[in-house]
Amino acid sequence: MGDFDCQRIRNICILAHVDHGKTTLADHLIASYGGGVLHPKQAGRLRFLDYLDEEQRRAITMKSSSIALQYKHHFVNLIDSPGHMDFCSEVSTAARLSDGALVLVDVVEGIHIQTHAVLRQAWIEKLTPCLVLNKIDRLICELKLSPMEAYNRLQKILHEVNGIMSAYKSEKYLSDVDSMLAGSSGEVGDESQEFIEDDEEDTFQPHKGNVAFVCALDGWGFGIGEFAGFYASKLGASTSALLKALWGPRYYNPKTKMIVGKKGISGGNKARPMFVQFVLEPLWQVYQAVLEADGDKGVLEKVIKSFNLSIPLRELQNKDPKVVLQAVLSRWLPLSDNILSMVVKCIPNPITAQSLRITRLLPKREVIHDEIDSGVLAEAELVRKSVEACDISPEAPCVAFVSKMFAFPSKMLPQRGLHGEVLNNSTDDNGSGESDECFLAFARIFSGVVRSGQRIFVLSALYDPLNQEWMQKHVQEAELHSLYLMMGQGLKPVASAKAGNVVAIRGLGQHILKSATLSSTKNCWPFSSMVFQVSPTLKVAIEPSDPADMIALMKGLRLLNHADPFVEVTVSSRGEHVLAAAGEVHLERCIKDLKERFAKVSLEVSPPLVSYKETIEGEAFHPLENLKFLSGSSGYIERATQNGRCIVRVQVMKLPPALTKVLDESSDLLVGIIGGKSGHVDKSLENKRTSIVKGENPIEALKKRITDAIESDISSGSAEIDKEKCRTWWEKFLKRIWALGPRQVGPNILLSPYSKGKTTDCSVLVRGSPYVSERLGFVGLSTDGDVASEMSSVETTDALYREAESLENSVVSGFQLATAAGPLCEEPMWGLAFVVEAYISSTVGQQNASETSHHQQPEHYGILTGQVMTAVKDACRAAVLQKKPRLVEAMYFCELNTPTEYLGSMYAVLARRRARVLKEEMQEGSPLFTVHAYVPVAESFGFADELRRWTSGASSALLVFSHWEVLSEDPFFVPKTEEELEEFGDGSSVPPNTARKLIDAVRRRKGLPVEEKVVQHATKQRTLARKAKGLGHTVKTSKELKFVKDIAEVTGAVLAPCLQTLGSPLPKVILSQRDMKPHSNDITLKGMPIMVASYQGMAA
């Protein structure tokens, strides 16, 4: 790998929506320049990089794979990535190691949800993208478009993609998927828009050479440059002039032999742009000549002669027209040459790319500490400059980034080295010699030279070279056993690798779990964390079918957690092993890997565990009510500790949805701000999903987002509300934020008590402090507002005030417990603000008691801090129950593509899943409808299979997490109005609504009490159960019938009508339970014993 100069290396990844042709394109590149590992005849059909059995069976890519190609004098590391939303984490790992991206778009299906996601990923990682418009042949063969119609369609797609990129450039992109898609649904097409001038700021412009038009399946493709070079001599124009003229509103006047604009043409509306006339029409003529029975065969001969194509006669005379087309077009417009020449021309080499990406990879840190070793900072800055320059000298510090660990069968490791020597592959990377898998690190070298056998430091994402404690906690030293050049499934051992290369490293299995930074020095900042588009939302509990296999399962889970960059393995509070995946396909693959590769045991998988949240009803905010809320003057819930020393009053209100969303999305940023990291500000936080503006202080940016969310809520309010009064109220609100919850960073707010709360001689208010407001800059660090001014006038030596101060943490802990487990089904609370007033008083009747009395009190009721914590938790939960609680469920954004004839079946499936349809639109030029809908996560399991079953496989759906939505149904609905009483009566016949069903299901899963009837229709159930189990006898004789009636007469039981005749089944229980004595075991009726306690039957 040292034979190639760094200037001649290109690292690229292929990104696209699912089934848009990524792996097929990779096949053709491998067949042409992969060193003979794939025959050209198999390209597009073998799917070389999809070597897993599950990938071949499902015909989708599930992991990112790398292969090295040698194109002319250049070395290209190609990484293929999945297009399915469930495996978007693999897209993140591929993008981090690349310098550029080939973004594929199907010209028939157009821009889809994953296209947005991969463009955003390329923008975040600062990759240089190239656009590949794939499946051009479908415009001819399937849609039967004319060249002009095809040009309009291509131009529309190009404008849409450029629109997405320009939105990212201006930092105005939105985080939720449906908002991103809103811009792509506008009408772009029309004759009036087909001749829009290309904006010079557009990312993708054909004359720049970064747009290719291809058919990956048949192996042909072209850019504008190929035709510009061909027509330059024929038209007598320069190649540069033709490059600009062959796309856009440029026309060729054959009389004057001039290239003119639309105003200079004389043919009127019949004139065709040069791209249509000189590029698309010859292509259409070739297709018509081959596919149509009366096609002009002379066109083929003309093309073959004009371009001196060497085509075997047997291929030209083949009876299959697709073979003839592929033979001619793949030689006339070879796909591999055109794509790789575009890569070499448009995608930068590692030296240029790393200087562009350095702000993303290693952002600068602002150090606030004064007592810092300047030598450490100087060396860290030297390392950063080496990465920026892609220094390949042996003396340069060695820096690499591992984006993921992947499992590789040990028996498939190379057995011989570079010079034929036998390699020792017995070293175990897992800490256990029983595994058949070894773990390799998928890495990119950014500086220096990495050698086999080298010792190197492994730095985690939390490593801080300025913190001596973290030096020990987040750094390890490891030895690199082997280096490999990845060739798809195969590995080629290498002795060393220079900066700019992508390699696989063995020997880091025990040191890295998911990703890490490798450095030859400890004085190096870790690379910024990767950004994932979704989070693992699908959770199941797993256990072995045989309890004896539990050890094997735990070992398998460790291996799976190591091998998959996105899976999460946790242990629940009930002791269950919970597996979290991105979606159903991802989960099925994880379960299959556990059963067949890692654990090799039979498993029992629970139904999906769906997460919910709890909130209260209410959307509008009234200033007067809010002022009452802040002052704590009314509507509070009161609880007291068991010993009566502390009275807790709690009020609750609902936060605006925009503010709740900001707090929820900014949780990663809040960890660093509220956690009190004062040593330095890590600007890598700016790359989180919170869309912080580049170069801005993250605290100031978050503060601005919070105020913007509040301002938008005030602006959207009714005109009757005094907006200035609202702003004043919110300013007071933001200055009193004591804590966030749950887990200190959640979307719920605890406010410090009202400063004018009553404090008497015998009771003291637990004040709290606006800690979060101080950290976010809403309150100065030196002032505590009104609370501080009043506290200063109090004698701090008083024991009661000291005790009140010590109970502040108990109040916060009670708030955290309450928001972590709400009253409905112990799910986290969502978007609520609490005011907690805790009044502490001295011991009842002994306000001047001795120390001994204070020590005796906890003996009866427990420690006071624990009592306060419990009282606060119970009061918060009771306050939520008082304010009409509601359930909040997660929603998927669903994009469906369906033929017209299956629309009815598709809507039926959506209706059964409680889906809400947003819009439907017909794809121009195709029989497909695109439907956007919201589907509850709880209803999404099995959705894709049911949709395929009801539409005969014609419909496809893609789900991605969108937002949290409040269920409007009241889980405790009781008829009150006249209309409700008329419809439901007294409420006994009201069926449980959706919210109540979901709550009961969660409570039942968690083992919480559920209010439900255990036995319904007892007589019918009793009969069915007795028949099923074969209990009792059949009344066959009149003597037996008289016996039954006598028992009923004595005990007062009522016989069903079916028991009044012969041939009736004998019931299990015919004795009335209210007439039985608890202590009696049997009774005697006319000398015949009857077993009462068994309830199973009787003897005659």
Disulfide bonds with the S-S distance in Angstrom:
none
